[in-house]
Amino acid sequence: MTRNKYFIKQLSIFSENKSGRLAAIAKVFEESKVNIHAFSIAEANSFGVVRAIVDKPEIAFEAFSKQNYALQYTDVLGIKMNDVPGGLYHVANLLGSIGINIEYAYAFRTGTFGTLIVKVSNPEDAVEKILSAGLELVPATDYNF
């Protein structure tokens, strides 16, 4: 089976929740010449999870592995949103109405539109439903080169 063109490779990097850890992670990206398009940090007690969408995920994965970070790939989807009040509501409401469960999400703005990054329970099924509902997905090649 070929990889779905809408599956964006997201890196999840696990790190201790202490001073200087974000700088250390950012340094690995800098030294490996990997550009960060979007990221979020989630906290859970004594550790954090940095979720990042980058231009060269394979290079980043190798660089973090060499530094002994625990990490993994996750397939996420990028859904275009209108950058206006109610843009998120429109997308979230539509996803809920077509039965798509969002496990987690974060968003960012590019140019004239916003992008909602979502981790969903069944991404293959979600792609078909999202496109059929009239929403626009961002191709993975826009972020992962």
N, C-alpha and C positions, 0 to 999 in steps of 0.2 A: 504494500500500500504506500502510495506517495504521501509526503507530508502536505498537509493542507496549507494553501498559500496564505491563509489568514492567521495561522498559529505563530504568534510572536514568541521567541525564546526569551524568557525572563530568567535572570539569575537570582537565586535566593541564597544569600550569604549569611551564615550564622556566626555571631560574634558575642563576646562578653559585653555586658552592658556596663561599661566603665569609661572614664575620661580618656580621650585620645583615640578611641577605636574607630570612629568615623574618619578621622584624618588618616589612620593607617590603611583603611579600606580605600579611601580616595587616592592614596599614594600608589597602591597596586594598580588602579586604573590608569593613573598618570604614567607610571613607569612602563606599562604594557601598551601605551598609546591607544587606549580604548576610550571612546567618547560615550558619556552617559547621556541618554535622551530623556530618561525619567527614572525616578527612584522614590521609594517610600521606606520608612523604618517603622517596624512594629516591635513593641516591647512586651516581654513576658518574663517577669521576675528578674533574674540575673543575666538574661541574655536578650539579644535583639536579632531581628531578621531584617536585613537590608534586601529589598527587592529592587532589582535594577534592570532596565531595558537599555541595552548598549548596542553600538554599531557592530562590534566583533565579539559575539558571545563565546565562541570557541577559544579565542585568544585569552579572553578574560577568565574563562573557566580554568584553563591551563595555568595561568599566572596565580590565581588564588589557590589552586591545588598545590602548587609548588611551595606556597607559604603555609600549607597545612590548615587552610580554612575548611570547615564543613560547608558544603554548598551543593546545590542541585539546580537543574533546569525545571521550569514549569512552563507549560503552554498557556498563554493568555491571549485574549482578543482585544483589539483596539476598535472601539466604536466611535465614529464621528458624532459630535454633539454641536448644536448651534451654540455659539458663545453669546448667549442672551439669558436674561432671567427666565427660568423655567426650562432651560436646555437639559439639565440633568433630570428634572422631573419627567420630561417627555420620554427620554430614553429609559429611565428606570421603570416608569409606568408601563411602557410598551413591553419591556422584558418580562415584567411580572405578569402581564396579561397573556403572554404566549408561553408561560410556564417555565421560564428560565430562572434558575436559582443562582444568585451571585454569592460565591463563597467569600470573596473580598474584592475591593476595587480601589482605584485611585485615579486621579485625573490630572491632565496638564493641558496647556494651551499652545497651539502651534499656528502661527499666521492668523488666519481669520476664523478658525474653528477650535473647539476643544476636543480632546480625545479622552474617552473613558476606558481605562484598562480594567478588564474584568477577568477573574478566574471563575469559571463556571463548572458545574458538575459534569456535564457531558459536552465537551467543546465541539465535537463533530456534528452532533445533533443541533447544537446551538447555532452554528454557522448557518445551516439551512434555514432554521426558524427566523434568525435575525434578518437575513437577506430577503426572505419571503415577506417579512413584516415591513419592508421598505427602508430599513436602516442601512447605513453604509459602514462597512468594515474597512479598516485600514490594512492594506497588504503588509505582510511581515517584512517584505523587502524595503519598505519605507523606514524601518528601524534597524533590522539586522542585515548587515551587508555580507 
